[in-house]
Amino acid sequence: MHRTAFLALVLAFASSLAADTSTNRLLMNAWPGAQAKKVSEIGRGIGVVFSPDLSVKDNCRFYEALGFACFQDADWSNILAGVHTFNLLNPDRRIGTLILETHGTNGNGLKVQDGYEPGAPRSYISVGALQERLETDGVFYIVISACNSGRLLRPAIYNVLNPYCGDKLFLPPTNGIVNAAEDFDPRLSAVMLIRPQSSHIETTLVGTVAELRPTTRRALAAAAKLRGVTLPKEFAVSDMLVQMLTRDPYLQLVTGAYTEDLSAEIRSQQTSEQLFTKFVKHLNSVALRERPAAAKKTLVAKKRAPAKQAAKPASKSASAAPRR
């Protein structure tokens, strides 16, 4: 009995290790710059797409300071054109991986929108259309951070979405639907689709730049100036993006597989808060490696004049927000 239990434990550990190795391998290929030595290089080669209603004002400026290419629009045609233009104009920083911080519409289509009003600007795209359109632009990895992402890869809607699926979240496509050609064969595509192993509801948090250390804020401000943008006061970040950036051991990624099951699973707010804290610590650590002398001077100044220490920054400006 004990031997059987021990064997089961060993097999479970081996399976977990294999999955973790696979996830690490995917991330090493899709986001090697995550372990960058400079704040401005963290997102090099990575594009991130935000649905406007899952973001905050000027959110893209924050990501551009980190080295990402960022797109926030309620029209997929504009986003695709933006990726194409960015890669043409920035040959040294071409997007090889695109992260989608969008709605999954319960796994019935990738949706970007300005809001939930029926007439709000809104559009949808199939995963096949993304592969078909982005391959010619040199994008080879698409990371889907959207709710019920596993259902998006179902064969019935892989190339062409069904706008009459009956799901209440499939609101009027006021800016249209982008589908792939019906004869598009994803097996021949060089673009790899990556998603969480567990098909669930993703969560986004809103934080403030004031929550970062002074050294980090200065590094970000310098990076923003380098990109020709002004650093915003707030930013939005998803649990999954944090997990990928920090190489969270609990993150499990897969490619290709799909599921029919609709999941209502969602992380607790406490878990999302913990991931946000990891994100802040990661940015602080990168800035510290980049500017150790400046950080040391700040520390000495604080020790000499404790009475002039700044007040502790406010906590995140919004609680965890689920995406559907």
LINWO-V393509 format. One record per residue. N is the residue number from 1. RES is the residue in one small letter. OMEGA is omega in radians with two decimals (NA if undefined). NEAR is the number of other ideal C-beta (glycine too) atoms within 8 Angstrom. Layout:
# LINWO-V393509
N & RES & OMEGA & NEAR
N & RES & OMEGA & NEAR
This chain:
# LINWO-V393509
1 & m & 3.14 & 4
2 & h & 3.14 & 5
3 & r & 3.14 & 6
4 & t & 3.14 & 7
5 & a & -3.13 & 8
6 & f & 3.12 & 8
7 & l & 3.13 & 8
8 & a & 3.13 & 8
9 & l & 3.13 & 8
10 & v & 3.13 & 8
11 & l & 3.13 & 8
12 & a & 3.14 & 8
13 & f & -3.14 & 8
14 & a & 3.12 & 8
15 & s & 3.13 & 8
16 & s & 3.14 & 8
17 & l & 3.13 & 8
18 & a & 3.14 & 8
19 & a & -3.13 & 10
20 & d & 3.11 & 10
21 & t & 3.12 & 8
22 & s & 3.12 & 10
23 & t & 3.12 & 11
24 & n & 3.14 & 9
25 & r & 3.10 & 8
26 & l & -3.11 & 11
27 & l & 3.12 & 12
28 & m & 3.12 & 8
29 & n & -3.04 & 7
30 & a & -3.10 & 12
31 & w & -3.11 & 11
32 & p & -3.10 & 8
33 & g & -3.13 & 12
34 & a & 3.13 & 10
35 & q & -3.10 & 5
36 & a & 3.14 & 11
37 & k & 3.11 & 6
38 & k & 3.12 & 10
39 & v & -3.08 & 16
40 & s & -3.09 & 12
41 & e & -3.09 & 10
42 & i & -3.08 & 15
43 & g & -3.11 & 12
44 & r & 3.13 & 9
45 & g & -3.09 & 11
46 & i & 3.01 & 15
47 & g & 3.10 & 14
48 & v & -3.11 & 14
49 & v & 3.11 & 13
50 & f & 2.89 & 15
51 & s & -3.06 & 15
52 & p & -3.10 & 11
53 & d & 3.07 & 8
54 & l & -3.04 & 12
55 & s & 3.07 & 10
56 & v & -3.12 & 9
57 & k & 3.10 & 5
58 & d & 3.14 & 8
59 & n & -3.11 & 15
60 & c & 3.12 & 10
61 & r & 3.10 & 13
62 & f & -3.11 & 13
63 & y & 3.09 & 12
64 & e & 3.08 & 13
65 & a & 3.12 & 15
66 & l & 3.09 & 12
67 & g & 3.11 & 15
68 & f & 2.81 & 11
69 & a & -3.01 & 13
70 & c & -3.13 & 12
71 & f & -3.14 & 13
72 & q & -3.03 & 10
73 & d & 3.10 & 10
74 & a & -3.14 & 12
75 & d & -3.11 & 11
76 & w & 3.12 & 14
77 & s & 3.10 & 10
78 & n & -3.14 & 9
79 & i & 3.13 & 12
80 & l & 3.11 & 11
81 & a & 3.13 & 8
82 & g & 3.10 & 10
83 & v & -3.14 & 16
84 & h & -3.11 & 9
85 & t & -3.13 & 8
86 & f & -3.11 & 12
87 & n & 3.08 & 13
88 & l & -3.04 & 7
89 & l & -3.09 & 6
90 & n & -3.09 & 9
91 & p & -3.14 & 7
92 & d & -3.12 & 4
93 & r & -3.07 & 9
94 & r & 3.10 & 10
95 & i & 3.07 & 15
96 & g & -3.13 & 10
97 & t & 3.12 & 14
98 & l & 3.12 & 15
99 & i & -3.08 & 12
100 & l & 3.08 & 11
101 & e & -3.01 & 15
102 & t & 3.03 & 14
103 & h & 3.06 & 14
104 & g & 3.13 & 19
105 & t & -3.09 & 14
106 & n & 3.11 & 11
107 & g & -3.12 & 13
108 & n & 3.11 & 14
109 & g & 3.09 & 13
110 & l & -3.00 & 17
111 & k & 2.95 & 15
112 & v & -3.07 & 16
113 & q & 3.08 & 15
114 & d & -3.12 & 8
115 & g & -3.07 & 6
116 & y & 3.09 & 6
117 & e & -3.09 & 5
118 & p & -3.10 & 5
119 & g & -3.12 & 5
120 & a & 3.06 & 12
121 & p & -3.02 & 9
122 & r & 3.03 & 14
123 & s & -3.09 & 17
124 & y & 3.06 & 16
125 & i & 3.07 & 13
126 & s & 3.13 & 17
127 & v & 3.10 & 14
128 & g & 3.12 & 13
129 & a & 3.09 & 12
130 & l & 3.12 & 14
131 & q & -3.09 & 15
132 & e & -3.04 & 11
133 & r & -3.02 & 10
134 & l & -3.12 & 13
135 & e & -3.12 & 12
136 & t & 3.11 & 5
137 & d & 3.10 & 10
138 & g & 3.05 & 9
139 & v & -3.06 & 15
140 & f & 3.10 & 9
141 & y & 3.04 & 12
142 & i & -3.14 & 15
143 & v & -3.06 & 13
144 & i & 3.04 & 13
145 & s & -3.10 & 13
146 & a & -3.08 & 14
147 & c & 3.12 & 14
148 & n & -3.08 & 14
149 & s & -3.13 & 15
150 & g & -3.13 & 12
151 & r & 3.14 & 16
152 & l & -3.09 & 17
153 & l & 3.11 & 12
154 & r & -3.11 & 11
155 & p & -3.07 & 5
156 & a & -3.12 & 5
157 & i & -3.06 & 13
158 & y & -3.11 & 12
159 & n & -3.05 & 12
160 & v & -3.13 & 10
161 & l & 3.10 & 12
162 & n & -3.11 & 8
163 & p & -3.13 & 8
164 & y & -3.08 & 4
165 & c & 3.13 & 9
166 & g & 3.13 & 4
167 & d & -3.09 & 8
168 & k & 3.13 & 3
169 & l & 3.10 & 10
170 & f & -3.08 & 12
171 & l & -3.09 & 10
172 & p & 3.14 & 6
173 & p & -3.04 & 10
174 & t & 3.09 & 9
175 & n & 3.02 & 10
176 & g & 3.11 & 10
177 & i & 3.10 & 11
178 & v & 3.12 & 12
179 & n & 3.02 & 11
180 & a & 3.02 & 12
181 & a & -3.08 & 7
182 & e & -3.14 & 6
183 & d & 3.10 & 4
184 & f & -3.12 & 10
185 & d & -3.10 & 6
186 & p & 3.13 & 10
187 & r & -3.14 & 4
188 & l & -3.10 & 4
189 & s & 3.08 & 9
190 & a & -3.11 & 5
191 & v & -3.13 & 12
192 & m & 3.07 & 9
193 & l & -3.12 & 12
194 & i & 3.13 & 12
195 & r & 3.07 & 14
196 & p & 3.11 & 12
197 & q & 3.10 & 7
198 & s & 3.11 & 7
199 & s & -3.01 & 12
200 & h & 3.10 & 11
201 & i & -3.13 & 12
202 & e & -3.09 & 14
203 & t & 3.10 & 13
204 & t & 3.07 & 13
205 & l & 3.05 & 17
206 & v & 3.14 & 11
207 & g & 3.12 & 14
208 & t & 3.11 & 11
209 & v & 3.14 & 13
210 & a & 3.14 & 8
211 & e & 3.12 & 10
212 & l & 3.11 & 11
213 & r & 3.11 & 9
214 & p & 3.12 & 7
215 & t & 3.14 & 13
216 & t & 3.14 & 14
217 & r & 3.11 & 12
218 & r & 3.12 & 11
219 & a & 3.11 & 15
220 & l & 3.13 & 17
221 & a & 3.11 & 10
222 & a & 3.13 & 9
223 & a & 3.12 & 14
224 & a & 3.12 & 13
225 & k & 3.11 & 7
226 & l & -3.14 & 7
227 & r & 3.13 & 9
228 & g & 3.13 & 4
229 & v & 3.08 & 8
230 & t & -3.10 & 6
231 & l & 3.13 & 11
232 & p & 3.11 & 12
233 & k & -3.10 & 5
234 & e & 3.04 & 12
235 & f & 3.10 & 12
236 & a & -3.14 & 14
237 & v & -3.11 & 10
238 & s & 3.07 & 13
239 & d & -3.05 & 13
240 & m & 3.12 & 11
241 & l & 3.10 & 12
242 & v & -3.13 & 14
243 & q & 3.12 & 12
244 & m & -3.11 & 14
245 & l & -3.08 & 11
246 & t & -3.12 & 9
247 & r & -3.13 & 11
248 & d & -3.09 & 10
249 & p & -3.14 & 5
250 & y & 3.13 & 5
251 & l & 3.08 & 11
252 & q & -3.12 & 10
253 & l & 3.10 & 12
254 & v & 3.07 & 10
255 & t & 2.98 & 9
256 & g & -3.02 & 6
257 & a & 3.08 & 7
258 & y & 3.09 & 10
259 & t & 3.08 & 8
260 & e & -3.02 & 5
261 & d & 3.06 & 7
262 & l & -3.06 & 7
263 & s & 3.05 & 9
264 & a & -3.11 & 5
265 & e & 3.13 & 6
266 & i & 3.12 & 8
267 & r & 3.07 & 9
268 & s & 3.12 & 6
269 & q & 3.13 & 8
270 & q & 3.12 & 6
271 & t & 3.11 & 9
272 & s & 3.11 & 13
273 & e & 3.13 & 11
274 & q & 3.11 & 8
275 & l & 3.10 & 13
276 & f & 3.11 & 13
277 & t & 3.09 & 8
278 & k & 3.14 & 11
279 & f & 3.13 & 13
280 & v & -3.14 & 11
281 & k & -3.14 & 8
282 & h & 3.12 & 10
283 & l & 3.12 & 13
284 & n & -3.11 & 12
285 & s & 3.10 & 8
286 & v & 3.13 & 15
287 & a & 3.13 & 17
288 & l & 3.10 & 12
289 & r & -3.11 & 7
290 & e & -3.07 & 10
291 & r & -3.09 & 10
292 & p & -3.12 & 8
293 & a & -3.14 & 6
294 & a & 3.14 & 9
295 & a & 3.14 & 12
296 & k & 3.11 & 8
297 & k & 3.13 & 8
298 & t & -3.13 & 10
299 & l & 3.13 & 8
300 & v & 3.14 & 8
301 & a & -3.14 & 8
302 & k & -3.13 & 9
303 & k & -3.11 & 6
304 & r & -3.07 & 6
305 & a & -3.09 & 7
306 & p & -3.09 & 7
307 & a & -3.08 & 4
308 & k & 3.13 & 4
309 & q & 3.12 & 7
310 & a & 3.10 & 4
311 & a & -3.14 & 4
312 & k & -3.10 & 3
313 & p & 3.11 & 7
314 & a & 3.11 & 6
315 & s & -3.06 & 5
316 & k & -3.03 & 11
317 & s & 3.10 & 8
318 & a & 3.11 & 6
319 & s & -3.11 & 6
320 & a & -3.13 & 10
321 & a & 3.14 & 10
322 & p & 3.13 & 9
323 & r & 3.12 & 15
324 & r & NA & 9
